[in-house]
């Protein structure tokens, strides 16, 4: 009999597991209003997901323990962090405010479910217990108090250490940070960072990549800064979009993708350091290391593409194309960065064994600043660089010498290198060899008479016989995570001059471009 009961339990558990819906998260645009003591507070609707949190948790509505033998039967709000039973969702408290008419902002307290190491800001003792919905935390300043200490602390909220980064509920701001995040990047990590940023900032400041159109609402804020969280493709999408309405705030990068070459080139690294939005905000809020990044146009026939990192034709592009196709047809194989790299390595070994030659070096014609570049016959891959990181962190590809200048991201120059084989490519990637340095210039044309593969910032394309023109469009303001030289101080001076109306915006752009050009 006991085996029959156990079998039924197991069957029910498997049925629940197979029928469980995938994680969904979407902030609804509907606004809720609540009036208290003459003040009106506006908030978004709660954005619920099935909770993956562990430990003892309590429902913020009915205050009962959240527990189920059949998997998660309770939800968590991504925005404010409340936990509720599914049946309690309709009887909910208001979510984190986005707007308020309060002249003196007070704390917005949330009860219970505190981390075990929480400390009361009044008495300094441990706050939060395992056995009930004890203690409170402010959704804005993150302060924690005991229930009995709540009336003893200052009732006015100071919005914590990131006050200057927040668009306050009363509409005031100092240096607001806007975040655009690709939740699909990095697996669950993208969702976790999304949730973490929502805890520290006004919810209207944290956008999913599908909500980029909302960035237009912030274009009038001259002191705003932008964090793009995702891979290089996410960063490029955001920059290209804001350029459409002539907004150019300093942009920082939180690397959540696979390659993250632009992030590496700007000093933000190839991966995140801590799974904590406060760590990222602290690096961005007072960061004055602003520089410019060249943005290029790649014209192929009647189509135009934007280039930030690099362009490749030949081996690396074919490799990238095959990898992209496999990811499209078998997405279940690509669940982690490590898995991606292992598959990439395996594909490289297969191509090494085949050792197929396309004869690219004999057929390609590259014209740099109206001068034909000498391409060795054995070259099977031509790569054009805008930054000093390629293929997921390969550096040291370019060296200054008597013929070529130092590589920079804002000099209006592109560097041309050549690779002869998969083996040569692999040796370059591990630092055992160098590519051919072929040319450096401001305007590049590539003529190729056969079908081929190209890649632009890691995005592969299959093309027919083509003439490809690469020219400079403009420059983008970016934040770096390392100290810069005179360029940093020069850009700050130009920003100050524009803010004080000593020069126009167009004059500032012209001066910056001329100075950087002459410096080279």
Order of alpha helices (4+ residues) and beta strands (2+ residues): alpha-beta-beta-beta-beta-beta-beta-beta-beta-beta-beta-beta-beta-alpha-beta-beta-alpha-beta-alpha-alpha-beta-beta-beta-alpha-alpha-alpha-beta-beta-beta-beta-alpha-beta-beta-beta-beta-beta-alpha-alpha
